[in-house]
Amino acid sequence: MTSKSSTYAECYDAIVAIWNDEGGASLDTIALMATISSVLANAFPHFFWTGFYRVLDGRLVVGPYIGTVGCLQIEFGRGVCGTAAARRETVIVPDVNQFPGHIACDPNSKSEIVVPVFDRDGALIAVLDVDSDRLDAFDDEDRRELERIVALFSR
């Protein structure tokens, strides 16, 4: 069985290789979001919704993702995604039913991690949202590794 840390290392290496081959910092951000969503969703079977909400017109609007239909737009400060965006920090929720104001886009979501995405000027451009059908699926290692991956947007 492959460890979580080695799976993240493989994901990171794959994403960076694709990113470098396809133009690096000149690559369109939506293309990078789609690639990250695909690589992560296929590497971790318990990631049942993996994708991005982009910052557009002062709110979060669904971007590239792998999974069931997601919410189309989320206000800053609302739900886990909006909270992470407003705080500009990663939010880990072991049980989404215990999170005040959780937006239930899919009843199969049991736990969630949301990571803010910044461009090279430090502006918030999106959040990476990963939902699991398992309770308590995310920890500090997930936070570190997902933050490392989305740091590509700030290069």
C-alpha positions in Angstrom: 0.0 0.0 0.0 1.3 3.4 -1.0 1.6 6.0 1.8 -0.2 9.3 1.6 3.0 11.2 1.6 4.4 9.2 -1.4 1.1 9.7 -3.2 1.3 13.5 -2.7 4.9 13.4 -3.8 3.9 11.6 -7.0 1.0 14.1 -7.6 3.3 17.1 -7.1 5.9 15.7 -9.4 3.3 14.9 -12.1 1.7 18.3 -11.8 5.0 20.1 -12.0 6.2 18.0 -15.0 2.9 18.8 -16.9 3.1 22.5 -15.8 6.8 22.8 -17.0 6.1 20.9 -20.3 3.1 23.1 -21.0 4.6 26.5 -20.4 5.1 26.9 -16.7 4.1 30.4 -15.4 2.7 31.3 -18.8 0.1 28.5 -18.6 -3.5 29.5 -18.3 -4.7 29.3 -14.7 -7.8 27.4 -15.6 -5.7 24.7 -17.4 -3.6 24.3 -14.3 -6.7 24.1 -12.1 -8.1 21.4 -14.4 -4.8 19.4 -14.3 -4.5 19.6 -10.5 -8.2 18.5 -10.0 -7.7 15.5 -12.3 -4.4 14.4 -10.8 -5.6 14.6 -7.2 -9.0 13.1 -7.9 -7.4 10.1 -9.6 -4.7 9.6 -6.9 -7.0 9.6 -3.8 -10.1 7.5 -4.1 -11.7 9.2 -1.1 -11.6 12.6 -2.8 -15.1 12.5 -4.3 -15.2 16.2 -5.2 -12.0 17.9 -6.1 -11.9 21.3 -7.7 -11.6 25.0 -7.7 -13.9 28.0 -7.0 -12.5 31.1 -8.8 -12.8 34.6 -7.4 -15.0 36.5 -9.9 -16.9 39.7 -9.2 -16.4 39.5 -5.4 -17.6 36.0 -5.0 -16.5 32.4 -5.6 -17.7 30.8 -8.9 -17.2 27.1 -9.7 -14.2 26.4 -11.9 -12.6 23.2 -13.1 -13.6 20.2 -10.9 -14.0 16.4 -10.8 -17.0 15.1 -9.0 -20.8 15.5 -8.7 -22.4 18.8 -9.5 -21.2 21.5 -7.1 -22.6 24.8 -6.0 -22.2 27.3 -8.8 -21.4 30.4 -6.7 -20.6 31.0 -3.0 -20.4 34.4 -1.2 -17.2 35.2 0.8 -17.7 34.2 4.4 -20.4 31.6 3.6 -19.8 27.9 4.0 -16.3 26.3 4.2 -15.2 27.7 0.9 -16.3 31.2 1.6 -14.8 31.1 5.1 -11.4 30.0 3.7 -11.6 32.7 1.1 -12.5 35.4 3.7 -9.9 34.3 6.2 -7.3 33.7 3.4 -6.2 30.5 5.2 -6.8 26.8 4.9 -9.8 25.4 6.6 -10.1 21.7 7.6 -13.5 20.4 8.6 -13.6 16.8 10.1 -17.4 16.7 10.0 -19.2 19.1 7.7 -22.4 18.6 9.6 -20.7 20.3 12.6 -19.6 23.3 10.6 -21.9 26.4 11.2 -23.3 27.5 7.8 -22.0 24.5 5.8 -23.5 24.5 2.3 -24.6 21.0 1.5 -24.0 20.9 -2.3 -23.8 17.1 -2.0 -25.2 15.0 0.9 -22.3 12.5 0.4 -19.8 15.1 1.7 -18.6 14.1 5.2 -15.4 16.1 5.6 -13.7 18.9 3.7 -10.5 20.9 3.2 -10.4 24.2 1.4 -7.1 25.9 0.5 -6.8 29.5 -0.7 -5.0 30.1 -4.0 -2.9 33.2 -4.5 -1.2 34.7 -7.6 2.3 36.0 -7.6 1.2 39.4 -6.3 -0.5 37.8 -3.3 -4.1 38.3 -4.6 -6.6 35.6 -3.8 -7.6 34.1 -7.2 -9.4 30.9 -6.1 -9.8 28.2 -3.5 -9.1 24.5 -3.9 -12.0 22.5 -2.4 -11.7 18.8 -1.7 -14.6 16.9 -0.2 -14.5 13.3 1.1 -17.2 10.8 1.7 -15.3 9.8 4.9 -15.4 11.6 8.2 -12.1 13.2 9.4 -10.4 12.5 6.0 -8.0 15.5 6.1 -5.1 16.4 8.4 -2.1 18.7 8.6 -0.3 16.6 6.0 -3.1 17.3 3.5 -2.9 21.0 4.3 0.8 21.2 3.8 0.8 19.2 0.6 -2.2 20.9 -1.0 -0.7 24.3 -0.1 2.5 23.2 -1.8 0.6 22.3 -4.9 -1.4 25.5 -5.2 1.7 27.5 -4.6 2.4 26.9 -8.3 -0.1 29.7 -9.0 2.2 32.2 -7.2 5.3 31.3 -9.3 
